[in-house]
């Protein structure tokens, strides 16, 4: 059985730029479901990392509504948010060293997260899950990028947390290492965690249950892996067409025909 852990409605996020405020998210509706792996895809600059930071409660959205277990996140105090992040949310940054304690070796990374979450953990088993047994006494600064990435995922997955969020968790990994990480993420989802990843990696999207696509800060599509792709329609009836369909409508206009429980879109006839 799956349940919504996080629900976001009309999420907005703004960043300062030389030309003025820039909208990184522009009215995104999203549900994060326990027991499933959700992949967020889209080109660079589409808002993937921003959406992850909002869902991980590391950034407050500039607008819209975000609820965690039905409770408005905007009603939580800074201390509430800190406690929630520490105990329930596993976070893997795009640069894995940002998710690790530089002074601790691999064993210490796992043990420290377990202490913060107040859970018992088999440290050796956690390292073996990502093939890092031989690097148990190594610190992040002496590890390769791929080793750091695997360690960051293993540490974030301790508990397991109710929410596990990872930004490009397989980006630096070969096929064998990527398979280890993806199996770990799937195992945490099977244990009841909601897992959300941002990725450009086809291996990761294929291992996910749901794939959401962002374009220019807007959710342009969502589908279950192995099923027909769907596109999103917002509350005003605006339809997000897939990118490959856009060249058919160069004027940004379409003729709409509604009949027999279906619609058809056609480019306007040339004048």
C-alpha angles and dihedrals in degrees: 000000000000128000134186109257096175128021122187124189125191091343115193129186127183132195129190116250134173090258093047136272114348122206109229092173121029112191103320120183113199140159123203110208128205114236096028140092112229121192121203112205136177141115123299110285094027093117102260097132091042092053091049091052091051093047091048088054090240091120129033112228116245090227144358129051131290122186128190113200087342095307121118109248090210088065093059121100122231089257091050090052093047092051092047093050093047098048106030110023127073112199129192114184122212087252101052094206087068087065097047136077105243094207096053129081121228094273090049092051092058094042093049094053089048090054092049091050092042094232135128117244138181098231095193092051091049091054092044089055089067097033096252100123091114090052096051094122097040122109121222093254091063095047131092119248091257092051091050090051094051091047093050091052092047092051094046090051095057113122089015098263120224088238125032117186125181131179110215094334095178100037097112099032133107119227095270095049092042090054090054092052094045092049089051092051091048090049091053090050089050088053090056106270122135105233122197125179135177111216149161089192119110089203090061096046090049089055093050128093096214130026121201121188124209125198123179091343094308128108102243101175147359132190143162113249110265094015134096115291116249130200126215128253115195128214091273092054095255112154123212107215119204114260094249089060096053096082088062089065106044093160093054089240132107139187110234124206119187119194141135095007094306139085132219127205122204132174113252115263114258114258 
